[in-house]
Structure formats: structure tokens, C-alpha cells
Amino acid sequence: MLRQGLQAVLLEAAQKPSILAPDSLIPRIAPRLYADTPWSMWQPENKASGINWVHLAILDSFKKRAISTPTSKIKPVPVKELAERFGLPQQTVLAAARDLEKTPLATLSREVPKEYKAFVREAKAKLSRLTSRSAQTKRSQAMNRAWAKAGTSRLRTGKTRRGVTLRGSRRAGDTVAARRMKAANARKSRLARLGRVKKGRQRKT
């Protein structure tokens, strides 16, 4: 794939992470792509690579906000906002945030540049909120997709939770409207019958 084509995919995945398959290789290679080549080439993965530029970019965003705002009042930046800022898939940013959260404080303080050492402890605390919030969002999105899928299957089979039959273009709203109209007609017939009975009694008297 051409480098610019892959870059377009990265930018789109920053806004819509669902375009990438769960087992896609793109989120893992995104931080290691070479920029000076027309083809999509990346640095081989090294398990001992440690801190990369994505980790530092997350810490840098926290550092810039900590300079102008007390650390106790700093709120975690949403993953989507960071992904759009870095031009990376949301999965890549979330994985880097989890790395920073799970890495021991002593190890981080030893590996990051000295200008970030003063912010590591507070950054880890804020990142734990960010990753937990992202996990909750993912769970809710998965539940919504499951409910939507279940609803679609019920519509296809003609069954709903309330037992209303839906076939073809027939909808639940049409069925409810028909029931209401039937009840209204029955009420009119009952009132008309009562009126006739009342008139008959008046004539007799």
C-alpha cells in the first residue's frame, strides 16, 4: 500500500476506530511507520523498545495543560481528541495510554526525558481514568450493537418482545394505530347504542 493511502486510513481511524478489524496490524505499526518513503514501511517491532513517540506525545499534552492549570483540576483528554491530534488510530493511543498506566513509576521516571519526570505521577493517575472511561464506552457501544443486532433479527423473523407481528413493510406503529382506531370506533358504536336506548325510553314516557 502507498504511504499516503495508509495515512488516509490512519486519519479516518482517529475518528472512527470501527473501520479497523479487531485483529488489524495497523494500530500496532502506526507508531513505527517511516515517513520518508512512498510505500508503507515500518520499523520492525522490538519488545524491548520501551517508550516511543506516542507515549511522549501523551505526556507532552499533559505537561502543556499542567503548566497553566493546577494538576488537581486537569481532566483527561478524550482518546478521540488525542488520536485526531496525533493522526493515529484510537486503538494506538489507547494502547500507549495503558502502557503508561501499567508501567511502574520508577521505570517511567528512568526512561522518560527529564522534562517529563515531574509530571509522571499525576499523568499516571489521570490516564487510569482515561483508560477506564474508554473501556466503559467500549462496553456500552458493544451492548448497543448487540441490542441493535437482536432487534434486527426479531424484525426479520416477524417477532417482537410484545408479540406484535411485523412482516414486510408492516410496522409496530401501524399496528398500534389500527388498535386505537378500532377502540375509538367501538366507543362511538356504544355511545350511539346508548343514545337510541335513551330516546326509546323518552317516547314511552
N, C-alpha and C positions, 0 to 999 in steps of 0.2 A: 504494500500500500504506500502511496505517496505520503510524504510527511504532512503536507497541507491537508490532505484528506483525513488523516488521523487527528490532526489538530481540530478540525471541524467536529469530529466525534467527541473529542475531549470537552470542547466548549458546550456542546449540546448536553453531554452527561453532567455538566456542572449544574444545569437547571433541571434536567430530567434523568435521574440515575437509572430509571427503569429501562432505558434503551439498551443497557448493557446486561448481558446474561449474568446470573449469579456466579458462574464459574469463569467469567471472562478474564483474559490475561491483561486487558488494557489498564485497569486500575493499578495493577502491580508494576507495570513497566512505565507508567506515566511519569514518575519522578526521575527515571533514568534515561529518558529519550535524549538523543543527540539533536541539537538544533541546527548544526551546520551541514546538513545533508538533505538532498531532495527525497530520499527514501526514509521509511520508518525504521530507524535503527536505534538500539538502546544498549546501555552498558549491562553486561551480564550480572545477574543477581548474585550478591555476596551476603551470606547470612551474617557475617561479622562487620557489615558496612556501618552499623550504628546510626548516628544522626545524619539525616540528609537535609536537603534544602527545604523540603516541605515542613519538617519539624521546626527548623529555624524560622520559616515564614510565619508559622502559627505563634511561636514565641515572640516574634517581632511585632505582630499585630497586638499581642497582649502588652508588650512593652510600651508601644506608642500610646495606648489608651491609659496605661498606668501612670504615665508622666503627667497627664492633665487631669486625671480622675483618681480619687482615693481607691486603693485596691479593694476595700470592703464594698464599694458601690459599683464596681465593674461587673457587668453582666456578660456571660459568654456569648461570643458572636455565633450566630446560626451557621451550621455547616454549609448550607447553600450559599450564604454570602461569602464565606471563605473560599469555597470552590470556584465561584464566579470571579473572585478577585485573583486567584492563582491560575485560573484557566485549566482546572483539573476536575476529574470526576468526583462526585461527593464521596464515593467509596474510598478514594485515595486519601482525601482529607480526614475522613473519619478514622481510617486505619492509622494515620500518623498521630491523630489526637489520642487514640487508645495506646499507641506506643509510648507517648509522653506520660500518659497517666499511669501505665503499669511499670515503667522503668523506675527503679529505686532512685530516690532523691540524690543519694551520694554519687551514683553513676551519672545521672544527668548533670550534676554540678561539675563533674570531672570532664565530661565530653563537650558541653556547650561552650561557646566563646564567653569570655569573661564579662562582656557587656550584658549577657542574659542571666548570669548567675544569681543576681539579686531578685529576679522575678520568677525563678523556677518553682519555688514552693507554692506561691499564690497561683501560678499558672496551672500547676497540677490539680489544685482544688477546684478551679473553675472548669478545667477540662473534664473532671469527673461528672460535673453537672451537664456539660455539653454532650458527652457520650451517653449518659443515662437518658437524657431527653431525646436524643436521636433514636435510641433503642425503643423508647416508648412510642415515638412517632412511627417507626417501622412496624411495631406490633399492631398499632391501630390501623395502619394502612393495609396490612396483611388481613386483618379481620374484616375491614371494609370490602376488600377484594373477594374474600371468601363468602361474605353475605351476598354481594352482587352476583357472584357465580351461582350460589344456591338459588337466588331469586330467578335468574335466567333459566336454570334447569327446571324450576317449578312452572314457569310460564310455558316452556316447551312441552312439558308433559300434561299441561292443562290443569294443574293442581296448585292451590294456594293454601296458606295457613288456615284461612277461614272457610275453606271448602268451596270457594267460588270457582266455577269452571270458566276457563279462558281459552278459547280456541280461535285460531286465525287472527282476525283483527279485532275481535271482541275484547273489551277491557272491563276491569272491575268497576270503573266509573259508570260505564253504560249499564251494568247490572244494577248498581245501587240506584241510579236514576229511574230505571224501569220499576224497581220495587217501590220507590217513593210515589211514582205516578199511579201505580196500582192501588196503593194505600189511599191516595187522595181521591181517586175515583170511587173507591169503596165508601169513603166518608161522605161523599156527595150523594151516593145512592141511598145511604142510611138516612141522611137528613131529608131527602125527598120523600122517602117512605114514611118518616115520622110526620112530615107536613101533610101528606094525604090522609093519614090516620086522624090527625087533629081536625082537618076540615070535615071529615065524615062525622065526627062527634059533634061538631058545632051544628051541622044540619039536623041531626037528630034532636038536639035540644031546641 
